């Protein structure tokens, strides 16, 4: 780099720092509906602290956990309406509202969340502005693959018939209905209660969270297969973003990237993966495999879900064949395809 280029770069940095120093302070309310012990919460705080540093202290944030600002199902609308400035959203809590991102929920699609998060975020950026137009999209991510956790062994698709199951998202809800089961709607913090009261017989959940939410006290059988992941987004109130200075917006933009999606999701990914091994060694718990022939039966049983997703995507103006092919290409690139 020439002396002139170095001088120009230094001048630009100084100018940016000066602009940030003159910006009005911005205080952000961040909402996470999971309990304080959940590994996502310190990751959100670390994300905010890095923003505070890069904005020279002009952007600060406070995290509210455990549904303090509102129910889990309402978090997208909370960000839209400014009840929260940033919100952790499970799009699958509102069936049919976000049909495109639901592709990430299709069973037997992702083998791991390390690459799954990178692939989903990189893929969804081309659709987020239209599908989530009420908010400012920051990034998307997934948890480590989850499975059925129940009070009896679920080996074959036919075992679902007659069961009452709390699904992780709308796609798994469709699977339960397809196989003759009944869906019991409950947010993650409510799952233990519905199982304890026998309102539900089983749940689809990631592994570490089974222990975090105390669900291990009410179910004993755990299917060891990467059945599904749930998609999540971290979104911002549009008016709050629009009210920032150009320099502050750039700081936010620099923290709403695929790289940051991976950073924020990484502690949760490790936590969920470790939960599988913990449950293997918990007395009274049965973490069981299924045979190749049974897995083939499951793959066959879930095929109609892709057609159903395609119908919703098409209604949203998206070519489902191209969209799903692009997602699978990203999964292969990030080494996360199942």
Secondary structure as UniProt FT lines:
FT   HELIX           3..22
FT   STRAND          26..31
FT   TURN            36..37
FT   HELIX           39..54
FT   TURN            55..57
FT   STRAND          59..64
FT   TURN            66..67
FT   HELIX           72..74
FT   HELIX           75..81
FT   STRAND          86..89
FT   HELIX           91..93
FT   TURN            95..97
FT   TURN            99..100
FT   HELIX           101..105
FT   TURN            107..108
FT   HELIX           113..131
FT   TURN            132..134
FT   STRAND          136..142
FT   STRAND          146..150
FT   HELIX           157..160
FT   TURN            161..162
FT   STRAND          164..166
FT   HELIX           170..178
FT   TURN            179..180
FT   STRAND          182..183
FT   HELIX           188..190
FT   HELIX           191..196
FT   TURN            197..198
FT   STRAND          202..205
FT   HELIX           207..212
FT   TURN            213..214
FT   HELIX           215..217
FT   STRAND          221..223
FT   STRAND          231..236
FT   HELIX           238..242
FT   HELIX           246..254
FT   HELIX           258..280
FT   TURN            283..284
FT   STRAND          286..288
FT   HELIX           292..315
FT   TURN            316..317
FT   HELIX           320..333
FT   TURN            334..335
//
